[in-house]
Structure formats: C-alpha cells, structure tokens
C-alpha cells in the first residue's frame, strides 16, 4: 500500500469518527429516577429537568436532590456507553479518547 492510499484511508477514518461524535453530541439522552427526569445532550449539557411535583411533599427536598443526582448520572452513563460503543471501533481499546 502506498503512502497516498494510507493517508486517504486515515482521512476517511477521521471523517467517520467526527461524524459519529457529532451524532452523539447532538443526541438527547434521558435519565430517570422516581420523581425526576433529566434530559442531557451528548456533550453532557443538561437541557431539561422535570420534577413530578404532584408526588412531592415539602419535606422531600433532600430526597429530590438525590433523585436529580441519580437521573443525571444515569443520563451521563448512557452517553458514555453510546460513545464507547460507537467510537470504540476507532480507538481499538484505548479508552478515554472521547
């Protein structure tokens, strides 16, 4: 294989990686706990927090804070899992590149 063919293949691979990463960044992931739903972009930017206020009593603030943590962490875990699934084929076992 000549150097030009290798460079062309490397450019295609880079473009494919950037396309996959952009799709992940633009996707909305949802995390839920019993009273809280959180929506997070693939960039880990929180776009929406919904609280089921009908089920909430005033004394439940600490529990609500914990539920928000759980929902955000679940959404972030989904982002990490999809990023690893889609980008892992490019990194070949080198975690943490994305």
N, C-alpha and C positions, 0 to 999 in steps of 0.2 A: 504494500500500500504506500503510495507516495504521500509526501507531506501536505500537499494541497487537499487531497482527499481526507486526510486526518483532520485538517483544520476545518474543512466543510462539515465533517461529521461532528466535531466539537461545537461549532456554531449552532448546528441544528439541535444538539443536546441542550445547549444553553438556552436557546429559544423555547424549547419544550419545557424546560424547568421553570422559566419565567412565566410561561402561560399557565402552568399548573398552580404555581404560587399565587398568581393573580386571581385565579378562580377561587382558591381557598380564602384569600384575603377579602374577597367580595361576598362570600357566602355568610349567611346568618346562622349561628348555632344557638340552640336553646337549651338552657339548664333549668331544672325544676326541683323544687322541694315542696312540701305540702302546701304552704301558703304563698310561695314566691315563684315567679317565672322570670328568668333573665334571658335577654337576647344579646348576643355578643358577635361582632364581626370576626372574621378570621384573623384580623390584626389584633384581636383581643380588646377592641374598643367596645365597651358596653353601650348598646343602643337603646335598650328598653328594660325597665324593671316594672313588673306588675305584681301587686300585692292583693291577695284576696281579703279585702277589708271586712267583709261580712263575717268571716271566721275569726277575726282578730279582736281580742279584748285589750284594753289599755295596759294591762299588766304584762302583756306578752312581748314587750319591746325587745328584751334580751333574746328571747326565743326567735323573734323575727330577724334580728341581726345574724344569728347563727344560720337561719334558713337562707338568707341572702348569700352568706359565705358559701354554703353548700351548693346553691344554684350557680353561682359564678364559677366556682371550682369545677363543677360538672361540665359547664359550657366550655371552659378552658381545656379540660381533659379531652373533650370531643374535638376541639381544634387541633390539639397536639396529636391525637390519634389519626385524624384525617391527613394532617401534614406528613406524618411519618409514613402512612400508607401510600400516599401519592408521590411523595418526594424521596422515599427510601430507595426506590429503584434507581435514582440518580446518585445518591450518596453511598450506596453499597456498604451499608453497615457503619458509616461514620455519623453517629448521632450528633445532634446539636447544630448542624449547619443551617437549619431553618428554624 
